Amino acid sequence: MVAMIGGDHSCHLLPLLDYALIRKNPKVFIGFSDITVLNVAIWKETGLVTFNGPALLTDFAEYPKMFEYTERYMLKALCEASPIGVIEPSTWWTEEFLDWAQQEDLKRPRARYNSAGWAWLRGGVAEGVLVGGCLESLGHLRGTEFWPEWQEAIMFFETSEGPPSPERVDSILMDYENMGVLQRLKGLIVGRPMRYTEEEKQQLREVVLERTRGYTFPIVTDMDFGHTSPQFTVPIGCRARIDAEHQRFEVIDAAVE
C-alpha cells in the first residue's frame, strides 16, 4: 500500500484498525509526513516493518518521472530480500513546489540545487533499530499505546513543509529529553529541513547538538529523507549502523522476506 499524500488526520484511523488482521496479512506500507502516525503505530502493534518513503502524488507522479535516487532506494527496500546496505548522499536536492492544481508541474522538471552532503555532527559508531518520521506527526502518538519504547533505537526525524522553526524543534526535543527518550537512543539522524534558510539550517544543527550534549551517540543531519527530494526509504523496525569516522550509514537488516 502506497500513501497518496500526507495531511494531519491519520490519528483518526488508529482506533479503527484491526492490528491482529494486519499482522496476519503483512503488506508493504509506505509513505511519509502524516503517514508517520500509521507507520509507527502499525510497527509498534504488529512488529511488521513499515516504510518512511515516497508517496504517490509527491514522488511517483514526479514529472517527467520519479527521481532515480528515490526509486533506487525504494526498490532496494521493498523488492529485495536483503539489506539495503550503504546509503550514499544524493549529489543534488530540491524543495521547489510547482502547483499541481495549475498543472505547473507538467511544464518542466523542478529546479535542482547542488548538495554539500550530509553533516556529521558527532562522531562514533552505533547500531540500533530505526524508529521515527515527521517530527510534528510523531506528536500525535505521545501518551498513547502506540508510542514506541525507543530503547536501543536510532531515531530519525525530519520536519514538515510548515515549517516549524528551529526554536519549535528545540522545544520538542526538550520534551523528549524530559520524557527520557534521548537517554534510550543509540544514534540520531535528521532529514534535510524544507524551506529553511542556510542560517536556520545552522541553527537547527546547533539545537540538535545542544539538546543532546549530555549524550555520546553519533548524529548525522541534512540527510536525504523527508519533505525535500529526492529521498531514500527508511525501513522502520530494521537495524542500521552509523559509522561517523568513515561517514558511512547503512541499513543492515532486510526489510522484506
C-alpha positions in Angstrom: 0.0 0.0 0.0 1.4 3.4 -1.0 0.0 6.5 0.6 -1.4 9.2 -1.8 0.0 12.1 0.3 0.2 13.2 3.9 -2.1 15.5 5.8 -2.9 15.8 9.5 -5.6 13.2 10.3 -4.0 9.8 10.2 -4.5 9.7 14.0 -8.3 9.3 13.4 -7.6 5.9 11.9 -5.7 4.5 14.9 -8.7 3.2 16.9 -10.3 1.8 13.7 -7.5 -0.5 12.5 -7.5 -4.3 13.2 -3.9 -4.8 14.1 -4.3 -8.6 14.5 -5.6 -8.8 11.0 -2.7 -6.7 9.7 -0.2 -8.9 11.5 -1.7 -12.0 9.9 -1.7 -10.4 6.4 1.6 -8.5 6.0 1.8 -6.0 3.2 4.2 -3.2 2.2 3.0 0.1 3.7 4.9 3.2 2.7 4.5 7.0 2.9 5.9 9.9 4.9 4.8 13.1 6.7 1.4 12.4 8.4 1.7 8.8 7.4 4.4 8.6 10.2 1.5 8.1 12.6 0.4 4.9 10.8 3.9 3.7 10.1 4.9 3.8 13.7 1.6 2.5 15.1 1.5 -0.4 12.8 5.1 -1.4 13.5 4.5 -1.0 17.3 1.4 -3.1 17.3 2.3 -5.8 14.8 6.1 -5.9 14.7 5.9 -5.6 10.9 8.4 -3.3 9.1 6.8 -0.2 7.6 8.5 2.3 5.3 9.1 6.0 5.6 9.4 6.8 1.9 7.8 8.2 -1.3 4.1 8.8 -1.7 2.1 8.8 -4.9 1.4 12.5 -5.5 4.7 13.8 -4.2 7.1 11.2 -5.7 5.6 8.6 -8.0 3.9 11.4 -10.0 7.1 13.4 -10.4 7.5 15.0 -13.9 8.7 13.6 -16.1 9.4 10.5 -13.9 10.3 9.5 -10.4 13.7 10.7 -9.4 16.3 7.9 -9.9 17.7 8.2 -6.4 14.3 7.9 -4.8 13.3 4.9 -7.0 16.6 3.1 -6.4 16.5 3.1 -2.7 12.7 2.4 -2.6 13.2 -0.7 -4.8 16.1 -1.8 -2.6 13.9 -1.6 0.5 10.7 -3.1 -0.9 11.8 -5.6 -3.6 15.0 -7.2 -2.3 15.1 -9.8 0.5 18.5 -8.5 1.6 19.6 -5.4 3.5 19.5 -2.0 1.7 23.2 -1.7 2.7 25.1 1.5 2.5 23.1 4.6 1.5 25.0 7.3 -0.3 24.1 11.0 -0.2 22.4 12.5 -3.2 24.5 14.9 -5.2 21.6 17.3 -5.5 18.2 18.2 -3.9 15.1 20.3 -4.5 12.3 21.7 -2.5 10.6 23.6 -5.3 6.8 23.2 -5.5 5.2 23.5 -8.9 1.4 23.9 -8.4 -0.3 20.6 -9.3 -3.8 22.3 -9.5 -2.5 24.7 -12.2 -0.5 21.8 -13.9 2.7 23.8 -13.4 4.4 20.5 -12.6 3.8 19.3 -16.1 5.6 22.2 -17.8 9.2 21.5 -16.6 11.2 19.5 -14.1 11.8 21.1 -10.7 14.9 23.2 -10.1 17.8 21.3 -8.6 20.5 22.5 -6.2 23.9 21.1 -5.6 24.2 19.2 -2.3 27.0 19.8 0.1 26.4 16.3 1.5 25.3 15.2 5.0 26.5 17.0 8.1 28.2 14.6 10.5 27.7 16.4 13.8 29.0 14.0 16.3 31.4 11.1 15.9 31.1 7.5 17.0 29.8 4.1 15.8 26.4 2.8 16.7 23.8 0.2 15.8 20.1 0.4 16.5 16.6 -0.1 15.3 15.3 2.7 13.0 12.3 4.5 14.6 10.8 7.9 13.7 9.4 10.0 10.9 8.0 13.5 10.7 8.6 15.3 14.0 5.3 17.1 14.2 3.4 13.9 13.2 5.1 11.9 15.9 3.4 14.2 18.4 0.1 12.6 17.7 1.3 9.3 19.3 2.6 10.8 22.6 0.6 9.5 25.6 -1.0 6.7 23.5 -0.4 3.0 23.4 1.2 3.5 20.0 4.2 5.5 21.4 7.4 3.4 20.8 9.8 2.4 23.6 12.8 3.9 21.8 15.2 1.6 23.7 18.3 0.9 21.6 16.8 2.9 18.7 18.4 5.0 16.1 15.9 7.8 16.0 15.2 9.6 12.7 13.2 12.7 12.2 12.5 15.4 9.7 10.3 18.5 9.7 7.3 19.3 7.5 6.8 21.9 4.8 5.2 24.1 7.5 8.0 24.6 8.5 8.5 24.5 12.3 11.2 27.0 13.4 14.4 25.8 15.0 13.1 27.1 18.2 10.0 24.9 17.9 12.2 21.9 17.2 14.2 22.8 20.3 11.1 22.7 22.4 10.0 19.3 21.1 13.5 17.8 21.6 13.5 19.2 25.2 10.2 17.4 25.7 11.9 14.2 24.5 14.7 14.8 27.0 12.1 15.3 29.8 10.3 12.1 28.7 13.5 10.1 28.9 13.6 9.4 25.1 17.0 10.7 24.3 18.7 8.7 27.0 17.5 5.5 25.4 18.9 6.2 21.9 21.9 4.7 20.2 22.0 7.3 17.4 20.2 10.2 15.7 19.8 11.0 12.0 17.9 14.1 10.8 16.4 14.8 7.4 17.2 18.0 5.4 14.7 20.6 6.6 12.3 22.0 3.9 12.0 25.8 3.4 14.8 26.7 5.9 17.3 29.4 5.1 21.0 28.5 5.5 21.0 30.4 8.8 18.1 28.3 10.0 19.7 25.1 9.0 22.8 26.0 11.1 20.5 27.0 14.0 18.9 23.5 13.7 22.2 21.8 13.9 23.1 23.8 17.0 19.8 23.0 18.6 20.3 19.3 18.0 23.8 19.4 19.5 22.6 21.5 22.5 19.7 19.2 23.3 21.9 16.1 23.1 25.0 17.5 24.7 24.7 15.0 27.6 25.0 12.0 25.4 27.7 10.5 23.2 25.7 8.8 20.4 26.6 9.8 16.8 24.5 12.3 14.9 24.0 13.0 11.2 21.9 15.8 9.8 20.8 17.2 6.4 20.2 13.6 5.1 18.1 12.8 2.1 14.7 11.8 3.5 11.5 13.6 4.3 9.9 16.5 2.6 12.7 17.6 0.3 13.5 15.5 -2.8 15.0 13.0 -3.6 14.6 10.8 -0.6 15.8 7.4 0.4 13.4 4.9 2.0 13.8 4.3 5.8 12.5 0.9 7.0 11.0 1.3 10.5 12.0 -1.6 12.6 15.2 -2.5 10.7 18.6 -2.2 12.3 21.0 0.4 10.9 24.6 1.3 11.6 26.2 4.8 11.8 30.0 5.0 11.4 30.8 8.7 11.7 34.5 8.2 11.4 34.1 6.8 7.9 31.0 8.8 7.1 29.0 5.7 6.5 25.4 4.9 7.1 23.9 1.6 6.3 20.7 -0.5 6.9 21.9 -4.0 8.0 18.6 -5.8 8.2 16.4 -6.9 5.2 13.0 -5.2 5.3 11.1 -7.9 3.4 11.2 -11.6 3.0 
